């Protein structure tokens, strides 16, 4: 029983990592390299290029953050 309850939260996870960054200064350099490296190691990673620009994305982002196991924040 303990193993099923300890694995239950993982069933609701959409991503292993939520990659958070702001701005174009790291989008195609450090952040892109980090994303490719994580994905290359089988770590399912979210970055905001998957969302349509211009739409109200706050609620969608909050949901994605909640369904991610970890967050990595890139300061620039």
mmCIF file of the N, C-alpha and C atoms, coordinates in Angstrom:
data_MODEL
# 
_entry.id   MODEL 
# 
loop_
_atom_site.group_PDB 
_atom_site.id 
_atom_site.type_symbol 
_atom_site.label_atom_id 
_atom_site.label_alt_id 
_atom_site.label_comp_id 
_atom_site.label_asym_id 
_atom_site.label_entity_id 
_atom_site.label_seq_id 
_atom_site.pdbx_PDB_ins_code 
_atom_site.Cartn_x 
_atom_site.Cartn_y 
_atom_site.Cartn_z 
_atom_site.occupancy 
_atom_site.B_iso_or_equiv 
_atom_site.pdbx_formal_charge 
_atom_site.auth_seq_id 
_atom_site.auth_comp_id 
_atom_site.auth_asym_id 
_atom_site.auth_atom_id 
_atom_site.pdbx_PDB_model_num 
ATOM 1   N N  . UNK A 1 1  ? 0.817  -1.196 0.000   1.00 0.00 ? 1  UNK A N  1 
ATOM 2   C CA . UNK A 1 1  ? 0.000  0.000  0.000   1.00 0.00 ? 1  UNK A CA 1 
ATOM 3   C C  . UNK A 1 1  ? 0.860  1.260  0.000   1.00 0.00 ? 1  UNK A C  1 
ATOM 4   N N  . UNK A 1 2  ? 1.965  1.232  0.735   1.00 0.00 ? 2  UNK A N  1 
ATOM 5   C CA . UNK A 1 2  ? 2.802  2.422  0.815   1.00 0.00 ? 2  UNK A CA 1 
ATOM 6   C C  . UNK A 1 2  ? 3.380  2.796  -0.548  1.00 0.00 ? 2  UNK A C  1 
ATOM 7   N N  . UNK A 1 3  ? 3.747  1.790  -1.341  1.00 0.00 ? 3  UNK A N  1 
ATOM 8   C CA . UNK A 1 3  ? 4.336  2.124  -2.630  1.00 0.00 ? 3  UNK A CA 1 
ATOM 9   C C  . UNK A 1 3  ? 3.325  2.753  -3.573  1.00 0.00 ? 3  UNK A C  1 
ATOM 10  N N  . UNK A 1 4  ? 2.069  2.334  -3.514  1.00 0.00 ? 4  UNK A N  1 
ATOM 11  C CA . UNK A 1 4  ? 1.068  2.938  -4.389  1.00 0.00 ? 4  UNK A CA 1 
ATOM 12  C C  . UNK A 1 4  ? 0.761  4.368  -3.977  1.00 0.00 ? 4  UNK A C  1 
ATOM 13  N N  . UNK A 1 5  ? 0.741  4.639  -2.675  1.00 0.00 ? 5  UNK A N  1 
ATOM 14  C CA . UNK A 1 5  ? 0.457  6.010  -2.249  1.00 0.00 ? 5  UNK A CA 1 
ATOM 15  C C  . UNK A 1 5  ? 1.645  6.924  -2.507  1.00 0.00 ? 5  UNK A C  1 
ATOM 16  N N  . UNK A 1 6  ? 2.865  6.383  -2.418  1.00 0.00 ? 6  UNK A N  1 
ATOM 17  C CA . UNK A 1 6  ? 4.017  7.241  -2.679  1.00 0.00 ? 6  UNK A CA 1 
ATOM 18  C C  . UNK A 1 6  ? 4.192  7.526  -4.166  1.00 0.00 ? 6  UNK A C  1 
ATOM 19  N N  . UNK A 1 7  ? 3.672  6.659  -5.034  1.00 0.00 ? 7  UNK A N  1 
ATOM 20  C CA . UNK A 1 7  ? 3.792  6.909  -6.464  1.00 0.00 ? 7  UNK A CA 1 
ATOM 21  C C  . UNK A 1 7  ? 2.587  7.650  -7.025  1.00 0.00 ? 7  UNK A C  1 
ATOM 22  N N  . UNK A 1 8  ? 1.524  7.793  -6.267  1.00 0.00 ? 8  UNK A N  1 
ATOM 23  C CA . UNK A 1 8  ? 0.309  8.447  -6.749  1.00 0.00 ? 8  UNK A CA 1 
ATOM 24  C C  . UNK A 1 8  ? 0.544  9.872  -7.234  1.00 0.00 ? 8  UNK A C  1 
ATOM 25  N N  . UNK A 1 9  ? 1.321  10.712 -6.515  1.00 0.00 ? 9  UNK A N  1 
ATOM 26  C CA . UNK A 1 9  ? 1.525  12.074 -7.010  1.00 0.00 ? 9  UNK A CA 1 
ATOM 27  C C  . UNK A 1 9  ? 2.195  12.122 -8.379  1.00 0.00 ? 9  UNK A C  1 
ATOM 28  N N  . UNK A 1 10 ? 3.025  11.137 -8.710  1.00 0.00 ? 10 UNK A N  1 
ATOM 29  C CA . UNK A 1 10 ? 3.718  11.132 -9.999  1.00 0.00 ? 10 UNK A CA 1 
ATOM 30  C C  . UNK A 1 10 ? 2.760  10.957 -11.159 1.00 0.00 ? 10 UNK A C  1 
ATOM 31  N N  . UNK A 1 11 ? 1.626  10.330 -10.956 1.00 0.00 ? 11 UNK A N  1 
ATOM 32  C CA . UNK A 1 11 ? 0.658  10.135 -12.030 1.00 0.00 ? 11 UNK A CA 1 
ATOM 33  C C  . UNK A 1 11 ? 0.078  11.466 -12.507 1.00 0.00 ? 11 UNK A C  1 
ATOM 34  N N  . UNK A 1 12 ? 0.069  12.469 -11.649 1.00 0.00 ? 12 UNK A N  1 
ATOM 35  C CA . UNK A 1 12 ? -0.486 13.776 -11.999 1.00 0.00 ? 12 UNK A CA 1 
ATOM 36  C C  . UNK A 1 12 ? 0.562  14.713 -12.582 1.00 0.00 ? 12 UNK A C  1 
ATOM 37  N N  . UNK A 1 13 ? 1.771  14.259 -12.711 1.00 0.00 ? 13 UNK A N  1 
ATOM 38  C CA . UNK A 1 13 ? 2.857  15.107 -13.207 1.00 0.00 ? 13 UNK A CA 1 
ATOM 39  C C  . UNK A 1 13 ? 2.877  15.102 -14.725 1.00 0.00 ? 13 UNK A C  1 
ATOM 40  N N  . UNK A 1 14 ? 2.934  16.295 -15.292 1.00 0.00 ? 14 UNK A N  1 
ATOM 41  C CA . UNK A 1 14 ? 3.054  16.433 -16.742 1.00 0.00 ? 14 UNK A CA 1 
ATOM 42  C C  . UNK A 1 14 ? 4.510  16.604 -17.159 1.00 0.00 ? 14 UNK A C  1 
ATOM 43  N N  . UNK A 1 15 ? 5.307  17.207 -16.276 1.00 0.00 ? 15 UNK A N  1 
ATOM 44  C CA . UNK A 1 15 ? 6.696  17.507 -16.584 1.00 0.00 ? 15 UNK A CA 1 
ATOM 45  C C  . UNK A 1 15 ? 7.568  17.169 -15.383 1.00 0.00 ? 15 UNK A C  1 
ATOM 46  N N  . UNK A 1 16 ? 8.808  16.812 -15.655 1.00 0.00 ? 16 UNK A N  1 
ATOM 47  C CA . UNK A 1 16 ? 9.778  16.648 -14.570 1.00 0.00 ? 16 UNK A CA 1 
ATOM 48  C C  . UNK A 1 16 ? 10.248 18.008 -14.089 1.00 0.00 ? 16 UNK A C  1 
ATOM 49  N N  . UNK A 1 17 ? 10.450 18.931 -15.051 1.00 0.00 ? 17 UNK A N  1 
ATOM 50  C CA . UNK A 1 17 ? 11.013 20.248 -14.727 1.00 0.00 ? 17 UNK A CA 1 
ATOM 51  C C  . UNK A 1 17 ? 10.223 21.349 -15.423 1.00 0.00 ? 17 UNK A C  1 
ATOM 52  N N  . UNK A 1 18 ? 9.936  22.404 -14.681 1.00 0.00 ? 18 UNK A N  1 
ATOM 53  C CA . UNK A 1 18 ? 9.398  23.645 -15.241 1.00 0.00 ? 18 UNK A CA 1 
ATOM 54  C C  . UNK A 1 18 ? 10.568 24.603 -15.334 1.00 0.00 ? 18 UNK A C  1 
ATOM 55  N N  . UNK A 1 19 ? 10.944 24.972 -16.538 1.00 0.00 ? 19 UNK A N  1 
ATOM 56  C CA . UNK A 1 19 ? 12.075 25.866 -16.772 1.00 0.00 ? 19 UNK A CA 1 
ATOM 57  C C  . UNK A 1 19 ? 11.552 27.289 -16.887 1.00 0.00 ? 19 UNK A C  1 
ATOM 58  N N  . UNK A 1 20 ? 11.893 28.118 -15.906 1.00 0.00 ? 20 UNK A N  1 
ATOM 59  C CA . UNK A 1 20 ? 11.373 29.481 -15.830 1.00 0.00 ? 20 UNK A CA 1 
ATOM 60  C C  . UNK A 1 20 ? 12.465 30.484 -16.174 1.00 0.00 ? 20 UNK A C  1 
ATOM 61  N N  . UNK A 1 21 ? 12.173 31.352 -17.129 1.00 0.00 ? 21 UNK A N  1 
ATOM 62  C CA . UNK A 1 21 ? 13.100 32.407 -17.507 1.00 0.00 ? 21 UNK A CA 1 
ATOM 63  C C  . UNK A 1 21 ? 12.288 33.545 -18.094 1.00 0.00 ? 21 UNK A C  1 
ATOM 64  N N  . UNK A 1 22 ? 12.902 34.697 -18.181 1.00 0.00 ? 22 UNK A N  1 
ATOM 65  C CA . UNK A 1 22 ? 12.196 35.853 -18.719 1.00 0.00 ? 22 UNK A CA 1 
ATOM 66  C C  . UNK A 1 22 ? 13.102 36.551 -19.710 1.00 0.00 ? 22 UNK A C  1 
ATOM 67  N N  . UNK A 1 23 ? 12.549 36.884 -20.832 1.00 0.00 ? 23 UNK A N  1 
ATOM 68  C CA . UNK A 1 23 ? 13.301 37.683 -21.782 1.00 0.00 ? 23 UNK A CA 1 
ATOM 69  C C  . UNK A 1 23 ? 14.058 36.868 -22.813 1.00 0.00 ? 23 UNK A C  1 
ATOM 70  N N  . UNK A 1 24 ? 14.497 37.596 -23.806 1.00 0.00 ? 24 UNK A N  1 
ATOM 71  C CA . UNK A 1 24 ? 15.176 36.988 -24.942 1.00 0.00 ? 24 UNK A CA 1 
ATOM 72  C C  . UNK A 1 24 ? 16.673 36.796 -24.707 1.00 0.00 ? 24 UNK A C  1 
ATOM 73  N N  . UNK A 1 25 ? 17.224 37.430 -23.672 1.00 0.00 ? 25 UNK A N  1 
ATOM 74  C CA . UNK A 1 25 ? 18.679 37.410 -23.517 1.00 0.00 ? 25 UNK A CA 1 
ATOM 75  C C  . UNK A 1 25 ? 19.243 36.019 -23.270 1.00 0.00 ? 25 UNK A C  1 
ATOM 76  N N  . UNK A 1 26 ? 18.476 35.101 -22.688 1.00 0.00 ? 26 UNK A N  1 
ATOM 77  C CA . UNK A 1 26 ? 18.980 33.740 -22.477 1.00 0.00 ? 26 UNK A CA 1 
ATOM 78  C C  . UNK A 1 26 ? 18.185 32.698 -23.259 1.00 0.00 ? 26 UNK A C  1 
ATOM 79  N N  . UNK A 1 27 ? 17.104 33.112 -23.908 1.00 0.00 ? 27 UNK A N  1 
ATOM 80  C CA . UNK A 1 27 ? 16.210 32.154 -24.573 1.00 0.00 ? 27 UNK A CA 1 
ATOM 81  C C  . UNK A 1 27 ? 16.950 31.255 -25.560 1.00 0.00 ? 27 UNK A C  1 
ATOM 82  N N  . UNK A 1 28 ? 17.810 31.817 -26.379 1.00 0.00 ? 28 UNK A N  1 
ATOM 83  C CA . UNK A 1 28 ? 18.485 31.044 -27.418 1.00 0.00 ? 28 UNK A CA 1 
ATOM 84  C C  . UNK A 1 28 ? 19.938 30.738 -27.074 1.00 0.00 ? 28 UNK A C  1 
ATOM 85  N N  . UNK A 1 29 ? 20.319 30.974 -25.831 1.00 0.00 ? 29 UNK A N  1 
ATOM 86  C CA . UNK A 1 29 ? 21.688 30.656 -25.419 1.00 0.00 ? 29 UNK A CA 1 
ATOM 87  C C  . UNK A 1 29 ? 21.623 29.697 -24.229 1.00 0.00 ? 29 UNK A C  1 
ATOM 88  N N  . UNK A 1 30 ? 21.851 30.205 -23.035 1.00 0.00 ? 30 UNK A N  1 
ATOM 89  C CA . UNK A 1 30 ? 21.920 29.340 -21.860 1.00 0.00 ? 30 UNK A CA 1 
ATOM 90  C C  . UNK A 1 30 ? 20.659 28.504 -21.665 1.00 0.00 ? 30 UNK A C  1 
ATOM 91  N N  . UNK A 1 31 ? 19.494 29.140 -21.700 1.00 0.00 ? 31 UNK A N  1 
ATOM 92  C CA . UNK A 1 31 ? 18.233 28.432 -21.432 1.00 0.00 ? 31 UNK A CA 1 
ATOM 93  C C  . UNK A 1 31 ? 17.978 27.357 -22.475 1.00 0.00 ? 31 UNK A C  1 
ATOM 94  N N  . UNK A 1 32 ? 18.259 27.658 -23.719 1.00 0.00 ? 32 UNK A N  1 
ATOM 95  C CA . UNK A 1 32 ? 18.077 26.673 -24.782 1.00 0.00 ? 32 UNK A CA 1 
ATOM 96  C C  . UNK A 1 32 ? 19.022 25.485 -24.594 1.00 0.00 ? 32 UNK A C  1 
ATOM 97  N N  . UNK A 1 33 ? 20.275 25.757 -24.258 1.00 0.00 ? 33 UNK A N  1 
ATOM 98  C CA . UNK A 1 33 ? 21.245 24.683 -24.028 1.00 0.00 ? 33 UNK A CA 1 
ATOM 99  C C  . UNK A 1 33 ? 20.828 23.824 -22.834 1.00 0.00 ? 33 UNK A C  1 
ATOM 100 N N  . UNK A 1 34 ? 20.338 24.461 -21.782 1.00 0.00 ? 34 UNK A N  1 
ATOM 101 C CA . UNK A 1 34 ? 19.865 23.729 -20.603 1.00 0.00 ? 34 UNK A CA 1 
ATOM 102 C C  . UNK A 1 34 ? 18.684 22.833 -20.966 1.00 0.00 ? 34 UNK A C  1 
ATOM 103 N N  . UNK A 1 35 ? 17.729 23.372 -21.704 1.00 0.00 ? 35 UNK A N  1 
ATOM 104 C CA . UNK A 1 35 ? 16.559 22.602 -22.137 1.00 0.00 ? 35 UNK A CA 1 
ATOM 105 C C  . UNK A 1 35 ? 16.982 21.376 -22.949 1.00 0.00 ? 35 UNK A C  1 
ATOM 106 N N  . UNK A 1 36 ? 17.843 21.580 -23.922 1.00 0.00 ? 36 UNK A N  1 
ATOM 107 C CA . UNK A 1 36 ? 18.298 20.477 -24.781 1.00 0.00 ? 36 UNK A CA 1 
ATOM 108 C C  . UNK A 1 36 ? 19.029 19.419 -23.950 1.00 0.00 ? 36 UNK A C  1 
ATOM 109 N N  . UNK A 1 37 ? 19.849 19.852 -23.011 1.00 0.00 ? 37 UNK A N  1 
ATOM 110 C CA . UNK A 1 37 ? 20.578 18.905 -22.163 1.00 0.00 ? 37 UNK A CA 1 
ATOM 111 C C  . UNK A 1 37 ? 19.642 18.090 -21.278 1.00 0.00 ? 37 UNK A C  1 
ATOM 112 N N  . UNK A 1 38 ? 18.666 18.753 -20.669 1.00 0.00 ? 38 UNK A N  1 
ATOM 113 C CA . UNK A 1 38 ? 17.710 18.040 -19.821 1.00 0.00 ? 38 UNK A CA 1 
ATOM 114 C C  . UNK A 1 38 ? 16.909 17.035 -20.641 1.00 0.00 ? 38 UNK A C  1 
ATOM 115 N N  . UNK A 1 39 ? 16.355 17.480 -21.757 1.00 0.00 ? 39 UNK A N  1 
ATOM 116 C CA . UNK A 1 39 ? 15.572 16.592 -22.617 1.00 0.00 ? 39 UNK A CA 1 
ATOM 117 C C  . UNK A 1 39 ? 16.425 15.428 -23.133 1.00 0.00 ? 39 UNK A C  1 
ATOM 118 N N  . UNK A 1 40 ? 17.685 15.707 -23.455 1.00 0.00 ? 40 UNK A N  1 
ATOM 119 C CA . UNK A 1 40 ? 18.590 14.675 -23.942 1.00 0.00 ? 40 UNK A CA 1 
ATOM 120 C C  . UNK A 1 40 ? 18.877 13.594 -22.923 1.00 0.00 ? 40 UNK A C  1 
ATOM 121 N N  . UNK A 1 41 ? 18.674 13.920 -21.662 1.00 0.00 ? 41 UNK A N  1 
ATOM 122 C CA . UNK A 1 41 ? 18.867 12.950 -20.582 1.00 0.00 ? 41 UNK A CA 1 
ATOM 123 C C  . UNK A 1 41 ? 17.544 12.328 -20.133 1.00 0.00 ? 41 UNK A C  1 
ATOM 124 N N  . UNK A 1 42 ? 16.503 12.569 -20.924 1.00 0.00 ? 42 UNK A N  1 
ATOM 125 C CA . UNK A 1 42 ? 15.215 11.959 -20.620 1.00 0.00 ? 42 UNK A CA 1 
ATOM 126 C C  . UNK A 1 42 ? 14.418 12.690 -19.555 1.00 0.00 ? 42 UNK A C  1 
ATOM 127 N N  . UNK A 1 43 ? 14.779 13.928 -19.266 1.00 0.00 ? 43 UNK A N  1 
ATOM 128 C CA . UNK A 1 43 ? 14.067 14.731 -18.266 1.00 0.00 ? 43 UNK A CA 1 
ATOM 129 C C  . UNK A 1 43 ? 13.063 15.603 -19.011 1.00 0.00 ? 43 UNK A C  1 
ATOM 130 N N  . UNK A 1 44 ? 11.788 15.263 -18.887 1.00 0.00 ? 44 UNK A N  1 
ATOM 131 C CA . UNK A 1 44 ? 10.722 15.961 -19.616 1.00 0.00 ? 44 UNK A CA 1 
ATOM 132 C C  . UNK A 1 44 ? 10.585 17.374 -19.055 1.00 0.00 ? 44 UNK A C  1 
ATOM 133 N N  . UNK A 1 45 ? 10.900 18.367 -19.883 1.00 0.00 ? 45 UNK A N  1 
ATOM 134 C CA . UNK A 1 45 ? 11.045 19.746 -19.431 1.00 0.00 ? 45 UNK A CA 1 
ATOM 135 C C  . UNK A 1 45 ? 10.072 20.665 -20.155 1.00 0.00 ? 45 UNK A C  1 
ATOM 136 N N  . UNK A 1 46 ? 9.439  21.559 -19.392 1.00 0.00 ? 46 UNK A N  1 
ATOM 137 C CA . UNK A 1 46 ? 8.554  22.567 -19.970 1.00 0.00 ? 46 UNK A CA 1 
ATOM 138 C C  . UNK A 1 46 ? 9.304  23.877 -20.090 1.00 0.00 ? 46 UNK A C  1 
ATOM 139 N N  . UNK A 1 47 ? 9.129  24.534 -21.232 1.00 0.00 ? 47 UNK A N  1 
ATOM 140 C CA . UNK A 1 47 ? 9.545  25.932 -21.383 1.00 0.00 ? 47 UNK A CA 1 
ATOM 141 C C  . UNK A 1 47 ? 8.434  26.634 -22.150 1.00 0.00 ? 47 UNK A C  1 
ATOM 142 N N  . UNK A 1 48 ? 8.326  27.931 -22.001 1.00 0.00 ? 48 UNK A N  1 
ATOM 143 C CA . UNK A 1 48 ? 7.130  28.651 -22.455 1.00 0.00 ? 48 UNK A CA 1 
ATOM 144 C C  . UNK A 1 48 ? 6.958  28.751 -23.963 1.00 0.00 ? 48 UNK A C  1 
ATOM 145 N N  . UNK A 1 49 ? 7.870  28.247 -24.754 1.00 0.00 ? 49 UNK A N  1 
ATOM 146 C CA . UNK A 1 49 ? 7.678  28.315 -26.201 1.00 0.00 ? 49 UNK A CA 1 
ATOM 147 C C  . UNK A 1 49 ? 6.500  27.468 -26.665 1.00 0.00 ? 49 UNK A C  1 
ATOM 148 N N  . UNK A 1 50 ? 5.965  26.637 -25.779 1.00 0.00 ? 50 UNK A N  1 
ATOM 149 C CA . UNK A 1 50 ? 4.841  25.771 -26.126 1.00 0.00 ? 50 UNK A CA 1 
ATOM 150 C C  . UNK A 1 50 ? 3.492  26.476 -25.955 1.00 0.00 ? 50 UNK A C  1 
ATOM 151 N N  . UNK A 1 51 ? 3.502  27.685 -25.430 1.00 0.00 ? 51 UNK A N  1 
ATOM 152 C CA . UNK A 1 51 ? 2.262  28.434 -25.224 1.00 0.00 ? 51 UNK A CA 1 
ATOM 153 C C  . UNK A 1 51 ? 2.107  29.480 -26.323 1.00 0.00 ? 51 UNK A C  1 
ATOM 154 N N  . UNK A 1 52 ? 0.875  29.706 -26.711 1.00 0.00 ? 52 UNK A N  1 
ATOM 155 C CA . UNK A 1 52 ? 0.590  30.723 -27.720 1.00 0.00 ? 52 UNK A CA 1 
ATOM 156 C C  . UNK A 1 52 ? 0.779  32.107 -27.130 1.00 0.00 ? 52 UNK A C  1 
ATOM 157 N N  . UNK A 1 53 ? 1.488  32.945 -27.829 1.00 0.00 ? 53 UNK A N  1 
ATOM 158 C CA . UNK A 1 53 ? 1.684  34.325 -27.366 1.00 0.00 ? 53 UNK A CA 1 
ATOM 159 C C  . UNK A 1 53 ? 0.372  35.093 -27.476 1.00 0.00 ? 53 UNK A C  1 
ATOM 160 N N  . UNK A 1 54 ? 0.167  36.014 -26.531 1.00 0.00 ? 54 UNK A N  1 
ATOM 161 C CA . UNK A 1 54 ? -0.985 36.882 -26.591 1.00 0.00 ? 54 UNK A CA 1 
ATOM 162 C C  . UNK A 1 54 ? -2.204 36.368 -25.845 1.00 0.00 ? 54 UNK A C  1 
ATOM 163 N N  . UNK A 1 55 ? -2.261 35.086 -25.551 1.00 0.00 ? 55 UNK A N  1 
ATOM 164 C CA . UNK A 1 55 ? -3.415 34.593 -24.821 1.00 0.00 ? 55 UNK A CA 1 
ATOM 165 C C  . UNK A 1 55 ? -3.165 34.741 -23.327 1.00 0.00 ? 55 UNK A C  1 
ATOM 166 N N  . UNK A 1 56 ? -4.218 34.710 -22.537 1.00 0.00 ? 56 UNK A N  1 
ATOM 167 C CA . UNK A 1 56 ? -4.095 34.801 -21.089 1.00 0.00 ? 56 UNK A CA 1 
ATOM 168 C C  . UNK A 1 56 ? -3.542 33.473 -20.592 1.00 0.00 ? 56 UNK A C  1 
ATOM 169 N N  . UNK A 1 57 ? -2.259 33.466 -20.243 1.00 0.00 ? 57 UNK A N  1 
ATOM 170 C CA . UNK A 1 57 ? -1.602 32.203 -19.934 1.00 0.00 ? 57 UNK A CA 1 
ATOM 171 C C  . UNK A 1 57 ? -1.345 31.997 -18.446 1.00 0.00 ? 57 UNK A C  1 
ATOM 172 N N  . UNK A 1 58 ? -1.739 32.951 -17.613 1.00 0.00 ? 58 UNK A N  1 
ATOM 173 C CA . UNK A 1 58 ? -1.436 32.851 -16.184 1.00 0.00 ? 58 UNK A CA 1 
ATOM 174 C C  . UNK A 1 58 ? -1.972 31.564 -15.571 1.00 0.00 ? 58 UNK A C  1 
ATOM 175 N N  . UNK A 1 59 ? -3.238 31.257 -15.784 1.00 0.00 ? 59 UNK A N  1 
ATOM 176 C CA . UNK A 1 59 ? -3.826 30.046 -15.206 1.00 0.00 ? 59 UNK A CA 1 
ATOM 177 C C  . UNK A 1 59 ? -3.191 28.788 -15.783 1.00 0.00 ? 59 UNK A C  1 
ATOM 178 N N  . UNK A 1 60 ? -2.915 28.809 -17.075 1.00 0.00 ? 60 UNK A N  1 
ATOM 179 C CA . UNK A 1 60 ? -2.276 27.654 -17.702 1.00 0.00 ? 60 UNK A CA 1 
ATOM 180 C C  . UNK A 1 60 ? -0.882 27.424 -17.124 1.00 0.00 ? 60 UNK A C  1 
ATOM 181 N N  . UNK A 1 61 ? -0.119 28.516 -16.945 1.00 0.00 ? 61 UNK A N  1 
ATOM 182 C CA . UNK A 1 61 ? 1.217  28.388 -16.357 1.00 0.00 ? 61 UNK A CA 1 
ATOM 183 C C  . UNK A 1 61 ? 1.158  27.870 -14.929 1.00 0.00 ? 61 UNK A C  1 
ATOM 184 N N  . UNK A 1 62 ? 0.228  28.364 -14.138 1.00 0.00 ? 62 UNK A N  1 
ATOM 185 C CA . UNK A 1 62 ? 0.091  27.886 -12.763 1.00 0.00 ? 62 UNK A CA 1 
ATOM 186 C C  . UNK A 1 62 ? -0.203 26.390 -12.730 1.00 0.00 ? 62 UNK A C  1 
ATOM 187 N N  . UNK A 1 63 ? -1.055 25.938 -13.631 1.00 0.00 ? 63 UNK A N  1 
ATOM 188 C CA . UNK A 1 63 ? -1.361 24.518 -13.709 1.00 0.00 ? 63 UNK A CA 1 
ATOM 189 C C  . UNK A 1 63 ? -0.147 23.692 -14.090 1.00 0.00 ? 63 UNK A C  1 
ATOM 190 N N  . UNK A 1 64 ? 0.636  24.191 -15.024 1.00 0.00 ? 64 UNK A N  1 
ATOM 191 C CA . UNK A 1 64 ? 1.849  23.488 -15.454 1.00 0.00 ? 64 UNK A CA 1 
ATOM 192 C C  . UNK A 1 64 ? 2.867  23.441 -14.316 1.00 0.00 ? 64 UNK A C  1 
ATOM 193 N N  . UNK A 1 65 ? 3.020  24.533 -13.601 1.00 0.00 ? 65 UNK A N  1 
ATOM 194 C CA . UNK A 1 65 ? 3.936  24.567 -12.451 1.00 0.00 ? 65 UNK A CA 1 
ATOM 195 C C  . UNK A 1 65 ? 3.503  23.537 -11.416 1.00 0.00 ? 65 UNK A C  1 
ATOM 196 N N  . UNK A 1 66 ? 2.216  23.476 -11.124 1.00 0.00 ? 66 UNK A N  1 
ATOM 197 C CA . UNK A 1 66 ? 1.709  22.516 -10.143 1.00 0.00 ? 66 UNK A CA 1 
ATOM 198 C C  . UNK A 1 66 ? 1.919  21.074 -10.589 1.00 0.00 ? 66 UNK A C  1 
ATOM 199 N N  . UNK A 1 67 ? 1.918  20.843 -11.895 1.00 0.00 ? 67 UNK A N  1 
ATOM 200 C CA . UNK A 1 67 ? 2.084  19.482 -12.411 1.00 0.00 ? 67 UNK A CA 1 
ATOM 201 C C  . UNK A 1 67 ? 3.535  19.162 -12.768 1.00 0.00 ? 67 UNK A C  1 
ATOM 202 N N  . UNK A 1 68 ? 4.460  20.022 -12.352 1.00 0.00 ? 68 UNK A N  1 
ATOM 203 C CA . UNK A 1 68 ? 5.885  19.777 -12.563 1.00 0.00 ? 68 UNK A CA 1 
ATOM 204 C C  . UNK A 1 68 ? 6.519  19.363 -11.247 1.00 0.00 ? 68 UNK A C  1 
ATOM 205 N N  . UNK A 1 69 ? 7.440  18.439 -11.351 1.00 0.00 ? 69 UNK A N  1 
ATOM 206 C CA . UNK A 1 69 ? 8.080  17.938 -10.140 1.00 0.00 ? 69 UNK A CA 1 
ATOM 207 C C  . UNK A 1 69 ? 9.068  18.957 -9.552  1.00 0.00 ? 69 UNK A C  1 
ATOM 208 N N  . UNK A 1 70 ? 9.818  19.619 -10.432 1.00 0.00 ? 70 UNK A N  1 
ATOM 209 C CA . UNK A 1 70 ? 10.814 20.610 -10.014 1.00 0.00 ? 70 UNK A CA 1 
ATOM 210 C C  . UNK A 1 70 ? 10.698 21.847 -10.872 1.00 0.00 ? 70 UNK A C  1 
ATOM 211 N N  . UNK A 1 71 ? 11.229 22.960 -10.364 1.00 0.00 ? 71 UNK A N  1 
ATOM 212 C CA . UNK A 1 71 ? 11.332 24.199 -11.153 1.00 0.00 ? 71 UNK A CA 1 
ATOM 213 C C  . UNK A 1 71 ? 12.786 24.643 -11.154 1.00 0.00 ? 71 UNK A C  1 
ATOM 214 N N  . UNK A 1 72 ? 13.232 25.101 -12.307 1.00 0.00 ? 72 UNK A N  1 
ATOM 215 C CA . UNK A 1 72 ? 14.558 25.723 -12.408 1.00 0.00 ? 72 UNK A CA 1 
ATOM 216 C C  . UNK A 1 72 ? 14.304 27.150 -12.879 1.00 0.00 ? 72 UNK A C  1 
ATOM 217 N N  . UNK A 1 73 ? 14.803 28.105 -12.111 1.00 0.00 ? 73 UNK A N  1 
ATOM 218 C CA . UNK A 1 73 ? 14.609 29.511 -12.424 1.00 0.00 ? 73 UNK A CA 1 
ATOM 219 C C  . UNK A 1 73 ? 15.926 30.087 -12.925 1.00 0.00 ? 73 UNK A C  1 
ATOM 220 N N  . UNK A 1 74 ? 15.902 30.670 -14.109 1.00 0.00 ? 74 UNK A N  1 
ATOM 221 C CA . UNK A 1 74 ? 17.100 31.263 -14.701 1.00 0.00 ? 74 UNK A CA 1 
ATOM 222 C C  . UNK A 1 74 ? 16.990 32.776 -14.535 1.00 0.00 ? 74 UNK A C  1 
ATOM 223 N N  . UNK A 1 75 ? 17.900 33.348 -13.789 1.00 0.00 ? 75 UNK A N  1 
ATOM 224 C CA . UNK A 1 75 ? 17.969 34.798 -13.617 1.00 0.00 ? 75 UNK A CA 1 
ATOM 225 C C  . UNK A 1 75 ? 18.948 35.354 -14.638 1.00 0.00 ? 75 UNK A C  1 
ATOM 226 N N  . UNK A 1 76 ? 18.568 36.473 -15.238 1.00 0.00 ? 76 UNK A N  1 
ATOM 227 C CA . UNK A 1 76 ? 19.483 37.093 -16.198 1.00 0.00 ? 76 UNK A CA 1 
ATOM 228 C C  . UNK A 1 76 ? 19.452 38.601 -16.063 1.00 0.00 ? 76 UNK A C  1 
# 
